[in-house]
Amino acid sequence: EMQNSSTTTLGQAAASASMPVVDATDTWTSPENSIVSVTSSSTPLLAAAGAGVRKRKAILYNMGAQTVSLREGAAPTAGAHFPLVAGATITVETLLAVNGIVASGTCNVAVISEAAS
């Protein structure tokens, strides 16, 4: 289970430290791990959450040497959306799909996610 006292999402400001990260009634899935090769076409990093999922947390780590532009819920445009620079990590909480794109070539992004129903 991933926990962080201050989690940043793509579409929201940092969560208040006083907000609970985990609800005692949550049933968490086993973590899913992958390395995604992001290209110059919109590349899915996380699919939209399935039916019955109440919350999902994921960590994205840019393993490459170039910036990956991230967008929640839609296809991104290189350089026009949230920049995940080389070597950076972001924690996201979303039920929407998260997609990435690079200006040219490819860039690997490591993804670990967990969902609660």
N, C-alpha and C positions, 0 to 999 in steps of 0.2 A: 504494500500500500504506500503510495507516495504522499508525503505530507510536507507542507511548507507554510510557515506562518504568514507569509506575504506572497501570494500567487498572482502573477500578472497574466492576463488573458489578452488575446488579440483585439477583442472588441470591447474590453472593459478596463477600467482603472484597477490598480492594485487593490486586492481585497483587504478589508480592515482586519487588523491583528486580533480584534475581539470576536470576529466571526469564526464559528467552528469549521474546521476543515473537513471533519468526518462526522457524519450522523451515526449514532449508535445502531440505527436500524438498517444501515446500508449493508448490502451483500456485494462484496467486491469480487471481480473476476480475477483469474490469474493474469499477471502482466503479459502483454504482447510486445515482442521485440522485433525490430526489422531495421535494415539499412536500405534506404530508398535512393536511387540514382536520379537526381533532379535534372531535368533537361531544359532546353529553351522553349519547350511547350509546357503548358500547365500540367504539373505532375502531382497526383494525389499523395499526400503524406499520411492523412487520416481520412478514412471514409466517414460519412455521416453515421452517427450512432444508431443502432437498431432499435426496434420497438421494445419498450419496457426499460430502457436505460434511462436513469434519472440524472446521472452526472458521469462525466468522464474527465480524467486528468491524463496529460501526456507531457513528456519531456522531449524536445527536439534539439539535437546537437549538430551543428554544421561542421562536418568532418573535412570539408574541402578548403580550397584556397580562394574561393570567390563568394560574393554575397548572394544569398538566396532570398528572393522577395516572397513573402508569405501573405496569403489572403484566406480569410475564414468565410466559408459558405459560397465561394465563387472562384472563378479562374483569375489568377493574378496577372499583372503586367510587369515585366522585369523593370526594376527601378522605381516602380510607382506605388508599391505597397510596403508593408512592414519589412524592414531589412534585417535579415539574420546574417550577420557578418561572419567571415571565416573564424572558426574556433568558438563561436558564441553558442549559448544554450538558452532556451526559453521554456518555461513551463506554461502550458495552456490548459484551460478548463472550458470545454465547449462540446455541444452535441452536434454541431455542424461539421461538415467536411473542412479539412485544412489542406490547401494546395500550395505548391511552391513552383518557382520558375527562376532560371538563371539567364543572364544576357546571352551567353553562348556556351557551347560545350556541355559538360556535366559536372555535378557536384554531389557527393554523398551526404545524406542527412540520416543520422541515427534517430530512431523513434522508439520510445517505450511508452505504452499506454495501459490504462486500467480503467474499468468502468464499474459503476454501481447501479444496481437495480432495486 
